[in-house]
Amino acid sequence: MLANRGSINYCVRWDSSAPVSAALRDQIHAALARQFKKWMDVMAGHMVGAVNADNIHILLHEIGHSFGLDDFYDWTPSGVGGFIMKAGSAAQITEFDAWMLRDWWRHLKNRYGY
């Protein structure tokens, strides 16, 4: 989000065998843009403008949720130290976070046949 100056790319899963028309894609894009703008309007000058080395882990943690990753407040896997999805335990994305995201997407791919 920061590298793209507030822009996010979305991949929308179309759970239908019907083709998607250009008009429907435009409607989906417009709806996503409106909703994203609502969040940016309330966050302007609060979180996004104030992200720095001391609090970037908060943004990274919340972006992890946008990928579908859960919080890990009450459990730490054996042999794993801090990681971004265990709030406050890491300042950057760890190898364990990367593994969790890859494993989550692996399960989604298997489930939906991607």
N, C-alpha and C positions, 0 to 999 in steps of 0.2 A: 504494500500500500504506500509506503514512503517512497520507494524507488520509482513508482508509477505516478507520483504526485497526487495521491488520493484516488487513483483509478484501480479497480479490481477486475480481473477477468473471471467470468463464470463459465462453468460447464453445467448445463442443465440436462439431467437425465430424462429422456422422453420415454415413459413407460407405456408405450402403445405401438402397435404395428402400423398405424396410420402415418402417412408422411406428414412432415411439418412444412407448412407453407411459409413463404417469405413474409406474408402479412402477420402470421402467428409469431414468427421469430421476432419481428419488429415490436409486437405487443409485449412479448416477454421481456425484451430488452428495455422497453420504456418503463415497464413495471419495476424491474430491478433497479433501473436508474433512479426512479422516484423514491424507492425505499432506501437505497443507499444514501441518497441526498438527505433524507430525513435524519439518518444516523449522523452524517457528517455535520449537519446544521446544529444538532444538539452538542456535538463534541468539539466543534470549532473553538480553538483557543483553550480547550480544557485538556484533553489527553493527547490528541494528535500533535498539537503545536508544542506540547511540553515533553515529548518523548526525548529521552537522553540516555546516556550510558548507565545511569543509576536506576532507571525504571523501564528500560526496553524489555526486560523479562516479563513485565505485566502484559505488554502488547503481544509478545510472542506466545504467552500462555493463552490469551484470549483468541488469537488467530488459530491456535491448536484446536480450540473448541469449534471454530468454523469448519475445520476439516473432519469434525465428528469425534475428536478425542475427548475422553472423560477426565474429570479431576481425579487426582490420587491424593486425597488428604489422609485417609486412614490406612493405607497399605503401601508398602514399598517392596518390590520384588527382591528376592534373595540375590545378593551380589551386586545390587545396583545402588549407587549413591544418589545424589540429587539429579533431578531431571525437570524440564520446564513445566510439564503437566502436573508435577507435585509442587504447587505454588510456593514460591519463596525458597526453593531448594537448589535452584540453578539460575545463572545469569545469562545463559545462552542455550540454544537447542543442543541437546546431547545426542550421542549415538543411540541411546535407548529411545529417545523421542523419535528419532528417524526410523528406528526399527518398528516402533508402535504404529507410526503412520503407514509405513510400507505394509505391515501385517494387516492393518485395518482395510487398506485398499485391496490387498490380496483377497480378503474375505468378501468384499463387495464384488470384485471381479468374478469370483467363483459363483456367488449367489445370482448375479444378473447375466452371466455368460459373456462378459466383455473380453 
